[in-house]
Each structure stands twice: as C-alpha cells, then as structure tokens.
Amino acid sequence: MLLLCSLSALAAAPESTGLSFYVLRVIYSESDQKGVTLTVNNKSAAPYLMQSWIRPVDPNTGDVDLNYSGQQKMPFIVTPPLARLEANSELTLRIRRNGEPLPTDRESVFFISMKAVPAKKEATEPGDSGQMALTVVSNMKLFYRPAGLAKHAVADVASQLQFHREGDTLIANNPTPYWLTFSQLKVGNVELGKPALRLMVPPKGQQRYALPTGANGKVAWQLIDEDGWDTPVQQQIL
C-alpha cells in the first residue's frame, strides 16, 4: 500500500537537505499483510546514504526514546535498512510486521527513524577537506491499528476525551482505543506549549499536563488526525 499525502521534511531538519516525504504519519492496519510503504523524496543535487529503523516512544516526552539500545525487539522492520538515495530521486521504504506480539484491542505507536548522511564531496579548494557533513535524522510516527479499528477515526473520537483538574495538573482521560495527539490544548486563554503537546494520550488511559500560572476556565482542544490536519475545536467545562 502506498501512502500519499503532503509533507515537508522533519520540522527540525534544515531546508537545505532537500529531503521530503509524502505523509506526516504512517497508519499500519492489521489488514496490510504485505506491509506499508514510505517514500523519501530527495529534491537536492546531492545523494544521501539512508539508514532506517524503528524506535519506541519515550513516555516522558512523547518524542523518540533516545536511550533505546535495541535490547527490546521492535515489532516492525524497515527494508532496505541501508540504501543510497540518489540526487533528484525517490527511495521507497517498506515497513512490515515481524513475529513480535502487539495489543489486539488498541492502537500501538512507534517511530520510524531515518538518518540521511550526505555523500562526501571532493575538496576543490584549500580548506574544503575540513568541512563537516551535516547528518539529518527524521522521525515519523508509526501507528499500528489492529482489526476492528477504523483507518480514519481521530476526528470522530475527539469529543470523547474527558478532562478534570487536580490543583495545577490537567488530566486527560482517553476512553478510546486510539493514541491521541493534541495540536492545541488550552485552559481559558492560556495555551499549553509544544513540549506538553508532544505528550500523547494513550488509548484507554490518561495523560497529565502541568498547567501554566493563570490557567482557568474551559478546556479547549484540537487533535491531529491521520492526515496531519487539525480536528474541529472541542470544549469542556472543568
């Protein structure tokens, strides 16, 4: 299955890399028995060596677990794990499940990490040989949905989130089987910052958010759907 949508390269990656993707996230349904594909587009005039692998999510930050050592086997493989991406061309990666078990009643989430190392350039002027090549690592979320979970559901379940407050902590309860990611979360007129928004609300679980000073009033939120769009604004009185 080829996933097509629109995306620029990882937000942290400089524009000069010339790397981009066609999706903001990858949704892998259990019915995708042959796996799913992810295409990397190199619009630059330089080739890259691409290394790709799966990493877990850090539950404390919502980002990639940078301490992952590989001891815990990931339930997916990426092929080819190492490949040359030529200038002005595309590279298609295939993500497939292996034999590692996953929950059957809720969604699972991981990261696809892709390291792009630019090809070395011959020194043409004095001093060129001392230049450093910039390595770019892009991380994209991979959501696995077992049988029975809809391919597009985030917008439909956004209103099912429930909130309550304990002092200076906002607690979001998620009764759905999907991992939910906020694009916006406000209490009154106070918006929570990007580090807080990276903390996803786990399926059939809860997430805790430290409230900034002066945050009082209704809770308003938007989620990021399967295609990377914001869902309609939802509100709840605390």
C-alpha positions as protocol buffer text, in pm:
chain_id: "A"
residue {
  index: 1
  type: MET
  ca { x: 0 y: 0 z: 0 }
}
residue {
  index: 2
  type: LEU
  ca { x: 149 y: 340 z: -97 }
}
residue {
  index: 3
  type: LEU
  ca { x: 71 y: 622 z: 144 }
}
residue {
  index: 4
  type: LEU
  ca { x: 27 y: 955 z: -31 }
}
residue {
  index: 5
  type: CYS
  ca { x: -29 y: 1294 z: 127 }
}
residue {
  index: 6
  type: SER
  ca { x: 177 y: 1610 z: 170 }
}
residue {
  index: 7
  type: LEU
  ca { x: 475 y: 1676 z: 395 }
}
residue {
  index: 8
  type: SER
  ca { x: 795 y: 1871 z: 415 }
}
residue {
  index: 9
  type: ALA
  ca { x: 1093 y: 1707 z: 579 }
}
residue {
  index: 10
  type: LEU
  ca { x: 1116 y: 1679 z: 956 }
}
residue {
  index: 11
  type: ALA
  ca { x: 1050 y: 2016 z: 1117 }
}
residue {
  index: 12
  type: ALA
  ca { x: 1391 y: 2016 z: 1281 }
}
residue {
  index: 13
  type: ALA
  ca { x: 1569 y: 1941 z: 954 }
}
residue {
  index: 14
  type: PRO
  ca { x: 1708 y: 2234 z: 754 }
}
residue {
  index: 15
  type: GLU
  ca { x: 1554 y: 2318 z: 422 }
}
residue {
  index: 16
  type: SER
  ca { x: 1893 y: 2276 z: 254 }
}
residue {
  index: 17
  type: THR
  ca { x: 1875 y: 1898 z: 295 }
}
residue {
  index: 18
  type: GLY
  ca { x: 1619 y: 1879 z: 16 }
}
residue {
  index: 19
  type: LEU
  ca { x: 1455 y: 1574 z: 173 }
}
residue {
  index: 20
  type: SER
  ca { x: 1078 y: 1544 z: 200 }
}
residue {
  index: 21
  type: PHE
  ca { x: 805 y: 1287 z: 249 }
}
residue {
  index: 22
  type: TYR
  ca { x: 451 y: 1239 z: 122 }
}
residue {
  index: 23
  type: VAL
  ca { x: 293 y: 1178 z: 464 }
}
residue {
  index: 24
  type: LEU
  ca { x: 301 y: 1324 z: 813 }
}
residue {
  index: 25
  type: ARG
  ca { x: 248 y: 988 z: 984 }
}
residue {
  index: 26
  type: VAL
  ca { x: 214 y: 625 z: 886 }
}
residue {
  index: 27
  type: ILE
  ca { x: -100 y: 425 z: 968 }
}
residue {
  index: 28
  type: TYR
  ca { x: -45 y: 50 z: 955 }
}
residue {
  index: 29
  type: SER
  ca { x: -366 y: -156 z: 967 }
}
residue {
  index: 30
  type: GLU
  ca { x: -360 y: -524 z: 1055 }
}
residue {
  index: 31
  type: SER
  ca { x: -513 y: -592 z: 714 }
}
residue {
  index: 32
  type: ASP
  ca { x: -197 y: -455 z: 548 }
}
residue {
  index: 33
  type: GLN
  ca { x: -47 y: -802 z: 538 }
}
residue {
  index: 34
  type: LYS
  ca { x: 223 y: -703 z: 289 }
}
residue {
  index: 35
  type: GLY
  ca { x: 319 y: -401 z: 494 }
}
residue {
  index: 36
  type: VAL
  ca { x: 305 y: -31 z: 409 }
}
residue {
  index: 37
  type: THR
  ca { x: 545 y: 191 z: 218 }
}
residue {
  index: 38
  type: LEU
  ca { x: 701 y: 527 z: 293 }
}
residue {
  index: 39
  type: THR
  ca { x: 865 y: 730 z: 16 }
}
residue {
  index: 40
  type: VAL
  ca { x: 1157 y: 965 z: 77 }
}
residue {
  index: 41
  type: ASN
  ca { x: 1199 y: 1232 z: -189 }
}
residue {
  index: 42
  type: ASN
  ca { x: 1541 y: 1386 z: -249 }
}
residue {
  index: 43
  type: LYS
  ca { x: 1499 y: 1715 z: -435 }
}
residue {
  index: 44
  type: SER
  ca { x: 1863 y: 1814 z: -395 }
}
residue {
  index: 45
  type: ALA
  ca { x: 2153 y: 1768 z: -636 }
}
residue {
  index: 46
  type: ALA
  ca { x: 2343 y: 1552 z: -386 }
}
residue {
  index: 47
  type: PRO
  ca { x: 2300 y: 1183 z: -298 }
}
residue {
  index: 48
  type: TYR
  ca { x: 2245 y: 1056 z: 56 }
}
residue {
  index: 49
  type: LEU
  ca { x: 2305 y: 732 z: 237 }
}
residue {
  index: 50
  type: MET
  ca { x: 1978 y: 648 z: 416 }
}
residue {
  index: 51
  type: GLN
  ca { x: 1966 y: 433 z: 729 }
}
residue {
  index: 52
  type: SER
  ca { x: 1616 y: 346 z: 856 }
}
residue {
  index: 53
  type: TRP
  ca { x: 1493 y: 166 z: 1166 }
}
residue {
  index: 54
  type: ILE
  ca { x: 1210 y: 152 z: 1424 }
}
residue {
  index: 55
  type: ARG
  ca { x: 1237 y: 306 z: 1772 }
}
residue {
  index: 56
  type: PRO
  ca { x: 998 y: 326 z: 2068 }
}
residue {
  index: 57
  type: VAL
  ca { x: 830 y: 637 z: 2208 }
}
residue {
  index: 58
  type: ASP
  ca { x: 965 y: 793 z: 2526 }
}
residue {
  index: 59
  type: PRO
  ca { x: 658 y: 807 z: 2755 }
}
residue {
  index: 60
  type: ASN
  ca { x: 807 y: 1101 z: 2950 }
}
residue {
  index: 61
  type: THR
  ca { x: 844 y: 1331 z: 2650 }
}
residue {
  index: 62
  type: GLY
  ca { x: 636 y: 1187 z: 2365 }
}
residue {
  index: 63
  type: ASP
  ca { x: 946 y: 1203 z: 2145 }
}
residue {
  index: 64
  type: VAL
  ca { x: 1175 y: 926 z: 2026 }
}
residue {
  index: 65
  type: ASP
  ca { x: 1331 y: 723 z: 2306 }
}
residue {
  index: 66
  type: LEU
  ca { x: 1693 y: 829 z: 2259 }
}
residue {
  index: 67
  type: ASN
  ca { x: 1804 y: 576 z: 2519 }
}
residue {
  index: 68
  type: TYR
  ca { x: 1674 y: 280 z: 2318 }
}
residue {
  index: 69
  type: SER
  ca { x: 1959 y: 33 z: 2296 }
}
residue {
  index: 70
  type: GLY
  ca { x: 1798 y: -228 z: 2072 }
}
residue {
  index: 71
  type: GLN
  ca { x: 1759 y: -484 z: 2351 }
}
residue {
  index: 72
  type: GLN
  ca { x: 1380 y: -463 z: 2329 }
}
residue {
  index: 73
  type: LYS
  ca { x: 1291 y: -606 z: 1989 }
}
residue {
  index: 74
  type: MET
  ca { x: 1066 y: -382 z: 1783 }
}
residue {
  index: 75
  type: PRO
  ca { x: 759 y: -544 z: 1618 }
}
residue {
  index: 76
  type: PHE
  ca { x: 840 y: -393 z: 1277 }
}
residue {
  index: 77
  type: ILE
  ca { x: 1128 y: -397 z: 1032 }
}
residue {
  index: 78
  type: VAL
  ca { x: 1217 y: -144 z: 764 }
}
residue {
  index: 79
  type: THR
  ca { x: 1360 y: -254 z: 432 }
}
residue {
  index: 80
  type: PRO
  ca { x: 1601 y: -164 z: 297 }
}
residue {
  index: 81
  type: PRO
  ca { x: 1762 y: -74 z: 632 }
}
residue {
  index: 82
  type: LEU
  ca { x: 2050 y: 92 z: 446 }
}
residue {
  index: 83
  type: ALA
  ca { x: 2030 y: 234 z: 94 }
}
residue {
  index: 84
  type: ARG
  ca { x: 2168 y: 507 z: -130 }
}
residue {
  index: 85
  type: LEU
  ca { x: 1922 y: 782 z: -221 }
}
residue {
  index: 86
  type: GLU
  ca { x: 2038 y: 938 z: -545 }
}
residue {
  index: 87
  type: ALA
  ca { x: 2012 y: 1306 z: -627 }
}
residue {
  index: 88
  type: ASN
  ca { x: 1671 y: 1420 z: -754 }
}
residue {
  index: 89
  type: SER
  ca { x: 1516 y: 1079 z: -698 }
}
residue {
  index: 90
  type: GLU
  ca { x: 1299 y: 883 z: -456 }
}
residue {
  index: 91
  type: LEU
  ca { x: 1355 y: 591 z: -223 }
}
residue {
  index: 92
  type: THR
  ca { x: 1065 y: 369 z: -116 }
}
residue {
  index: 93
  type: LEU
  ca { x: 1090 y: 208 z: 226 }
}
residue {
  index: 94
  type: ARG
  ca { x: 867 y: -85 z: 323 }
}
residue {
  index: 95
  type: ILE
  ca { x: 758 y: -131 z: 683 }
}
residue {
  index: 96
  type: ARG
  ca { x: 648 y: -482 z: 776 }
}
residue {
  index: 97
  type: ARG
  ca { x: 549 y: -662 z: 1093 }
}
residue {
  index: 98
  type: ASN
  ca { x: 760 y: -939 z: 1236 }
}
residue {
  index: 99
  type: GLY
  ca { x: 651 y: -1201 z: 1486 }
}
residue {
  index: 100
  type: GLU
  ca { x: 652 y: -978 z: 1794 }
}
residue {
  index: 101
  type: PRO
  ca { x: 304 y: -958 z: 1957 }
}
residue {
  index: 102
  type: LEU
  ca { x: 104 y: -635 z: 1977 }
}
residue {
  index: 103
  type: PRO
  ca { x: -218 y: -548 z: 2163 }
}
residue {
  index: 104
  type: THR
  ca { x: -530 y: -652 z: 1972 }
}
residue {
  index: 105
  type: ASP
  ca { x: -776 y: -416 z: 2144 }
}
residue {
  index: 106
  type: ARG
  ca { x: -597 y: -83 z: 2098 }
}
residue {
  index: 107
  type: GLU
  ca { x: -356 y: 110 z: 1881 }
}
residue {
  index: 108
  type: SER
  ca { x: 22 y: 91 z: 1923 }
}
residue {
  index: 109
  type: VAL
  ca { x: 267 y: 369 z: 1835 }
}
residue {
  index: 110
  type: PHE
  ca { x: 636 y: 377 z: 1740 }
}
residue {
  index: 111
  type: PHE
  ca { x: 876 y: 598 z: 1545 }
}
residue {
  index: 112
  type: ILE
  ca { x: 1033 y: 534 z: 1206 }
}
residue {
  index: 113
  type: SER
  ca { x: 1380 y: 691 z: 1228 }
}
residue {
  index: 114
  type: MET
  ca { x: 1563 y: 781 z: 907 }
}
residue {
  index: 115
  type: LYS
  ca { x: 1921 y: 904 z: 911 }
}
residue {
  index: 116
  type: ALA
  ca { x: 2043 y: 1082 z: 599 }
}
residue {
  index: 117
  type: VAL
  ca { x: 2419 y: 1109 z: 557 }
}
residue {
  index: 118
  type: PRO
  ca { x: 2526 y: 1327 z: 260 }
}
residue {
  index: 119
  type: ALA
  ca { x: 2779 y: 1181 z: 20 }
}
residue {
  index: 120
  type: LYS
  ca { x: 3131 y: 1314 z: 63 }
}
residue {
  index: 121
  type: LYS
  ca { x: 3237 y: 1584 z: -177 }
}
residue {
  index: 122
  type: GLU
  ca { x: 3589 y: 1605 z: -313 }
}
residue {
  index: 123
  type: ALA
  ca { x: 3783 y: 1905 z: -189 }
}
residue {
  index: 124
  type: THR
  ca { x: 3825 y: 2160 z: -468 }
}
residue {
  index: 125
  type: GLU
  ca { x: 3973 y: 2448 z: -268 }
}
residue {
  index: 126
  type: PRO
  ca { x: 4216 y: 2475 z: 23 }
}
residue {
  index: 127
  type: GLY
  ca { x: 4027 y: 2421 z: 347 }
}
residue {
  index: 128
  type: ASP
  ca { x: 3739 y: 2227 z: 191 }
}
residue {
  index: 129
  type: SER
  ca { x: 3860 y: 1899 z: 335 }
}
residue {
  index: 130
  type: GLY
  ca { x: 3798 y: 2029 z: 687 }
}
residue {
  index: 131
  type: GLN
  ca { x: 3427 y: 2089 z: 632 }
}
residue {
  index: 132
  type: MET
  ca { x: 3180 y: 1877 z: 826 }
}
residue {
  index: 133
  type: ALA
  ca { x: 2886 y: 1699 z: 664 }
}
residue {
  index: 134
  type: LEU
  ca { x: 2551 y: 1751 z: 833 }
}
residue {
  index: 135
  type: THR
  ca { x: 2365 y: 1431 z: 921 }
}
residue {
  index: 136
  type: VAL
  ca { x: 1986 y: 1468 z: 931 }
}
residue {
  index: 137
  type: VAL
  ca { x: 1767 y: 1234 z: 1134 }
}
residue {
  index: 138
  type: SER
  ca { x: 1393 y: 1240 z: 1057 }
}
residue {
  index: 139
  type: ASN
  ca { x: 1145 y: 1072 z: 1292 }
}
residue {
  index: 140
  type: MET
  ca { x: 793 y: 987 z: 1184 }
}
residue {
  index: 141
  type: LYS
  ca { x: 520 y: 830 z: 1395 }
}
residue {
  index: 142
  type: LEU
  ca { x: 402 y: 483 z: 1303 }
}
residue {
  index: 143
  type: PHE
  ca { x: 57 y: 384 z: 1431 }
}
residue {
  index: 144
  type: TYR
  ca { x: -46 y: 20 z: 1423 }
}
residue {
  index: 145
  type: ARG
  ca { x: -421 y: -45 z: 1423 }
}
residue {
  index: 146
  type: PRO
  ca { x: -544 y: -399 z: 1489 }
}
residue {
  index: 147
  type: ALA
  ca { x: -852 y: -543 z: 1320 }
}
residue {
  index: 148
  type: GLY
  ca { x: -1172 y: -361 z: 1411 }
}
residue {
  index: 149
  type: LEU
  ca { x: -1020 y: -13 z: 1436 }
}
residue {
  index: 150
  type: ALA
  ca { x: -1117 y: 232 z: 1163 }
}
residue {
  index: 151
  type: LYS
  ca { x: -849 y: 371 z: 929 }
}
residue {
  index: 152
  type: HIS
  ca { x: -975 y: 727 z: 989 }
}
residue {
  index: 153
  type: ALA
  ca { x: -1120 y: 777 z: 1335 }
}
residue {
  index: 154
  type: VAL
  ca { x: -942 y: 1057 z: 1523 }
}
residue {
  index: 155
  type: ALA
  ca { x: -1186 y: 1333 z: 1426 }
}
residue {
  index: 156
  type: ASP
  ca { x: -1480 y: 1111 z: 1524 }
}
residue {
  index: 157
  type: VAL
  ca { x: -1345 y: 1030 z: 1871 }
}
residue {
  index: 158
  type: ALA
  ca { x: -1202 y: 1373 z: 1960 }
}
residue {
  index: 159
  type: SER
  ca { x: -1513 y: 1466 z: 2158 }
}
residue {
  index: 160
  type: GLN
  ca { x: -1481 y: 1156 z: 2377 }
}
residue {
  index: 161
  type: LEU
  ca { x: -1181 y: 1293 z: 2566 }
}
residue {
  index: 162
  type: GLN
  ca { x: -1264 y: 1381 z: 2926 }
}
residue {
  index: 163
  type: PHE
  ca { x: -1076 y: 1628 z: 3145 }
}
residue {
  index: 164
  type: HIS
  ca { x: -1051 y: 1704 z: 3513 }
}
residue {
  index: 165
  type: ARG
  ca { x: -820 y: 1913 z: 3724 }
}
residue {
  index: 166
  type: GLU
  ca { x: -614 y: 1829 z: 4029 }
}
residue {
  index: 167
  type: GLY
  ca { x: -455 y: 2150 z: 4155 }
}
residue {
  index: 168
  type: ASP
  ca { x: -212 y: 2270 z: 3890 }
}
residue {
  index: 169
  type: THR
  ca { x: -242 y: 1950 z: 3686 }
}
residue {
  index: 170
  type: LEU
  ca { x: -481 y: 1889 z: 3397 }
}
residue {
  index: 171
  type: ILE
  ca { x: -566 y: 1522 z: 3347 }
}
residue {
  index: 172
  type: ALA
  ca { x: -692 y: 1399 z: 3010 }
}
residue {
  index: 173
  type: ASN
  ca { x: -875 y: 1065 z: 3006 }
}
residue {
  index: 174
  type: ASN
  ca { x: -899 y: 876 z: 2680 }
}
residue {
  index: 175
  type: PRO
  ca { x: -1167 y: 602 z: 2671 }
}
residue {
  index: 176
  type: THR
  ca { x: -1096 y: 525 z: 2303 }
}
residue {
  index: 177
  type: PRO
  ca { x: -860 y: 260 z: 2158 }
}
residue {
  index: 178
  type: TYR
  ca { x: -655 y: 528 z: 1973 }
}
residue {
  index: 179
  type: TRP
  ca { x: -344 y: 725 z: 2063 }
}
residue {
  index: 180
  type: LEU
  ca { x: -449 y: 1092 z: 2057 }
}
residue {
  index: 181
  type: THR
  ca { x: -216 y: 1385 z: 1986 }
}
residue {
  index: 182
  type: PHE
  ca { x: -307 y: 1747 z: 2056 }
}
residue {
  index: 183
  type: SER
  ca { x: -240 y: 2022 z: 1805 }
}
residue {
  index: 184
  type: GLN
  ca { x: -384 y: 2271 z: 2054 }
}
residue {
  index: 185
  type: LEU
  ca { x: -474 y: 2246 z: 2423 }
}
residue {
  index: 186
  type: LYS
  ca { x: -598 y: 2549 z: 2615 }
}
residue {
  index: 187
  type: VAL
  ca { x: -740 y: 2620 z: 2960 }
}
residue {
  index: 188
  type: GLY
  ca { x: -919 y: 2950 z: 2945 }
}
residue {
  index: 189
  type: ASN
  ca { x: -698 y: 3180 z: 2740 }
}
residue {
  index: 190
  type: VAL
  ca { x: -375 y: 3001 z: 2831 }
}
residue {
  index: 191
  type: GLU
  ca { x: -228 y: 2763 z: 2573 }
}
residue {
  index: 192
  type: LEU
  ca { x: -5 y: 2474 z: 2670 }
}
residue {
  index: 193
  type: GLY
  ca { x: 333 y: 2477 z: 2497 }
}
residue {
  index: 194
  type: LYS
  ca { x: 484 y: 2240 z: 2243 }
}
residue {
  index: 195
  type: PRO
  ca { x: 660 y: 2013 z: 2499 }
}
residue {
  index: 196
  type: ALA
  ca { x: 320 y: 1942 z: 2656 }
}
residue {
  index: 197
  type: LEU
  ca { x: 151 y: 1886 z: 2320 }
}
residue {
  index: 198
  type: ARG
  ca { x: 406 y: 1617 z: 2234 }
}
residue {
  index: 199
  type: LEU
  ca { x: 270 y: 1407 z: 2520 }
}
residue {
  index: 200
  type: MET
  ca { x: 10 y: 1183 z: 2357 }
}
residue {
  index: 201
  type: VAL
  ca { x: -290 y: 1050 z: 2548 }
}
residue {
  index: 202
  type: PRO
  ca { x: -263 y: 669 z: 2545 }
}
residue {
  index: 203
  type: PRO
  ca { x: -559 y: 452 z: 2443 }
}
residue {
  index: 204
  type: LYS
  ca { x: -783 y: 360 z: 2738 }
}
residue {
  index: 205
  type: GLY
  ca { x: -553 y: 562 z: 2959 }
}
residue {
  index: 206
  type: GLN
  ca { x: -471 y: 914 z: 3074 }
}
residue {
  index: 207
  type: GLN
  ca { x: -208 y: 1183 z: 3041 }
}
residue {
  index: 208
  type: ARG
  ca { x: -115 y: 1452 z: 3293 }
}
residue {
  index: 209
  type: TYR
  ca { x: -25 y: 1810 z: 3197 }
}
residue {
  index: 210
  type: ALA
  ca { x: 126 y: 2078 z: 3421 }
}
residue {
  index: 211
  type: LEU
  ca { x: -88 y: 2390 z: 3397 }
}
residue {
  index: 212
  type: PRO
  ca { x: 77 y: 2730 z: 3348 }
}
residue {
  index: 213
  type: THR
  ca { x: 8 y: 3005 z: 3600 }
}
residue {
  index: 214
  type: GLY
  ca { x: -327 y: 3173 z: 3544 }
}
residue {
  index: 215
  type: ALA
  ca { x: -484 y: 2885 z: 3353 }
}
residue {
  index: 216
  type: ASN
  ca { x: -851 y: 2890 z: 3447 }
}
residue {
  index: 217
  type: GLY
  ca { x: -1175 y: 2831 z: 3260 }
}
residue {
  index: 218
  type: LYS
  ca { x: -1295 y: 2590 z: 2993 }
}
residue {
  index: 219
  type: VAL
  ca { x: -1072 y: 2334 z: 2832 }
}
residue {
  index: 220
  type: ALA
  ca { x: -1048 y: 2367 z: 2453 }
}
residue {
  index: 221
  type: TRP
  ca { x: -860 y: 2124 z: 2233 }
}
residue {
  index: 222
  type: GLN
  ca { x: -786 y: 2010 z: 1880 }
}
residue {
  index: 223
  type: LEU
  ca { x: -623 y: 1684 z: 1776 }
}
residue {
  index: 224
  type: ILE
  ca { x: -401 y: 1592 z: 1482 }
}
residue {
  index: 225
  type: ASP
  ca { x: -582 y: 1347 z: 1255 }
}
residue {
  index: 226
  type: GLU
  ca { x: -441 y: 1067 z: 1038 }
}
residue {
  index: 227
  type: ASP
  ca { x: -354 y: 1304 z: 754 }
}
residue {
  index: 228
  type: GLY
  ca { x: -191 y: 1566 z: 977 }
}
residue {
  index: 229
  type: TRP
  ca { x: -489 y: 1806 z: 981 }
}
residue {
  index: 230
  type: ASP
  ca { x: -637 y: 1968 z: 1292 }
}
residue {
  index: 231
  type: THR
  ca { x: -973 y: 1835 z: 1407 }
}
residue {
  index: 232
  type: PRO
  ca { x: -1257 y: 2080 z: 1493 }
}
residue {
  index: 233
  type: VAL
  ca { x: -1230 y: 2259 z: 1827 }
}
residue {
  index: 234
  type: GLN
  ca { x: -1387 y: 2077 z: 2124 }
}
residue {
  index: 235
  type: GLN
  ca { x: -1465 y: 2233 z: 2462 }
}
residue {
  index: 236
  type: GLN
  ca { x: -1543 y: 2112 z: 2812 }
}
residue {
  index: 237
  type: ILE
  ca { x: -1613 y: 2286 z: 3141 }
}
residue {
  index: 238
  type: LEU
  ca { x: -1376 y: 2175 z: 3419 }
}
